[in-house]
C-alpha cells in the first residue's frame, strides 16, 4: 500500500505518476528566487494548485509526489481533498538547513523523520509517503553528511521511499545513505540529468555514472524536460535514449520539478528553480508534451510505461 495525503491506496492505483513536484510555494523557494515574496497559508494559492491538478488529471496524470518537505500539512490536505490527482507528501529536509538544523546530530535528523512517520507532518496526522533529503554542494557540509546519514537510518526504520535532491555529489550521497543502512531499492536520485551533476563528465561518462547509481540498487529521476533554458531537448533526449538503450528503463522515472510561483500576492504561474522569468508551465505538460515526445525520439511504449508508471509503483509499493 502507498500512503497518500488522504490515506492508503494500492500501488497499482498510482498509475501515471510524476515523482518530483512542488505544490507549495515553500519558504525555501524565496531564498533562491528572490523575485518571489513570502506569504502565509493562502486559499488562493491552494485553489490555483487545485486547478493545475485538474488540468494534469485531464491530461492523464494520476499521482503526484510532493517533495517540498516541511510543507504546511493543512495546505496539502486542503489541496488533496479537492484534487483528482493523488498527492503523496514528504517528510525530511530541503537544502537550506536552518542554523538550528546545522547543529543537529544524525540521530536528530533521524528522529524528526521517524516522528512524522508515526504522528504525521508536524504531528498533524497527515502522513508522509516519502522522505525528502537534499544537499547542495559537491563537497558536502558536515550537517549535510549528518542529514543524509540520519535520513538513511530513518529509511531503514520506517521503510518509506526516499527522494534525494542530487544535482551534484550523487555518489557521496549514495554511499552515506547506504552506510546508514537504508534499503537502496527504496531510494531515488533526482536531477541526475542536470548539467551541474555532470561535474566535468562527458555525456557517455554521465550515462555510466547514472547506470552505476542504478546498479547499486537505486532509481533515478529526470526533470529537465520542456525547460530549454535549463537543458535543451537534444541534451536530455540523448541521456534518456542512452540509458534506455543500455536496458535501464526499469530504473528511470519522470517529473518536471515544477512549483507554484508566487508573484505580487497571486499565484500566477508554475515555475521551477531555473524558470527565473516565471514563464507559465503546468504539471500537465508531462503527459501532453513529454510522453509523446519520448515516443517521437524513438523510445518504445513499454519503456515509456516503465518510466511514467510502473517504476514508481515498484518503488512506492
Ligand atoms: Zn524539486
Boltz pocket constraint, residues with backbone or C-beta under 6 A from the ligand:
constraints:
  - pocket:
      binder: B
      contacts: [[A, 20], [A, 21], [A, 22], [A, 67], [A, 257]]
      max_distance: 6.0
